[in-house]
Amino acid sequence: MSEENSGKQSIDNAKLVEMEKKFIYPKMNSYVEPMNYNFWDFKLSDFNPKQLLENANSKDDWKKKKEETVISLEDVKKNFVKVYGPDVKMPEPDVVNNLGGVACLAMAEYYKTSKEFRVFVCERDPNGYTIISESKIAKIEEKGNDIYVYKYFIYGVVDKINNVNHYFNKYPSIEKAYSVKDNVVTPITALGKGTNIQEDMQKFLDKKQLNQYKFTFTKQSDDNYYFTSGELVE
């Protein structure tokens, strides 16, 4: 189907680069390591209040208060608008929908009296494995009030026990990506392995033979574009 018939127009490279620089991507759509983005299908409307607030938690606004690290409700509100735009309503924070992550890593509980989140940071990675992800723009298209950013992506599993990294084109859940026998974990769906994770992942991205992920950004009342959904493009 031609671009004219589909209603989509590819943005020229100069405009592509400048527009994409202003886009804010949600840090995650699941409670995982902050350096990792889960490339799964989801919409902004799927976010529960805790996930919405979590993406408005910026480390740049963490402040030291006596023996505690805090982020004020006011800063979370400002970040919320930056991430989601003026047309998305921020949920009321409480101790139930606090900012958080798996096994803490960086959790923040809300205290109504002081109108601030108290941040708790702890170490994770008890099994010696860390999952990170990298991506690279494949193309950008525009249709009406939406801009679609397509990215190649790859996951890297840092195996600190065996000092080797494995690379995947789908989220490497232990049940599907590994074979476990006699306490030996063997990757069965990996693209490859290596020892320099950033360099190795970049080589895979440069080949442009990976799966793509489609981010949708929609224009809001302030004429800026904000994230609304993401979907895996097989």
Stockholm file with secondary structure:
# STOCKHOLM 1.0

chainA/1-234         MSEENSGKQSIDNAKLVEMEKKFIYPKMNSYVEPMNYNFWDFKLSDFNPKQLLENANSKDDWKKKKEETVISLEDVKKNFVKVYGPDVKMPEPDVVNNLGGVACLAMAEYYKTSKEFRVFVCERDPNGYTIISESKIAKIEEKGNDIYVYKYFIYGVVDKINNVNHYFNKYPSIEKAYSVKDNVVTPITALGKGTNIQEDMQKFLDKKQLNQYKFTFTKQSDDNYYFTSGELVE
#=GR chainA/1-234 SS CCHHHHTCEECCHHHHHHHHHHCCCCSCSSSSCTTCCCCCCEEGGGCCHHHHHHTTCCGGGCEEETTEEEEEHHHHHHHHHHHHCTTSCCCCCCSTTCBCCTTSSEEEEEETTTTEEEEEECCCCTTSEEEEEEEEEEEEEEETTEEEEEEEEEEEEEETTTTEEEEESSCCCHHHHEEEETTEEEESSCSEEESCHHHHHHHHHHHTCSCEEEEEEEECTTSCEEEEEEEEEC
#=GC SS_cons         CCHHHHTCEECCHHHHHHHHHHCCCCSCSSSSCTTCCCCCCEEGGGCCHHHHHHTTCCGGGCEEETTEEEEEHHHHHHHHHHHHCTTSCCCCCCSTTCBCCTTSSEEEEEETTTTEEEEEECCCCTTSEEEEEEEEEEEEEEETTEEEEEEEEEEEEEETTTTEEEEESSCCCHHHHEEEETTEEEESSCSEEESCHHHHHHHHHHHTCSCEEEEEEEECTTSCEEEEEEEEEC
//
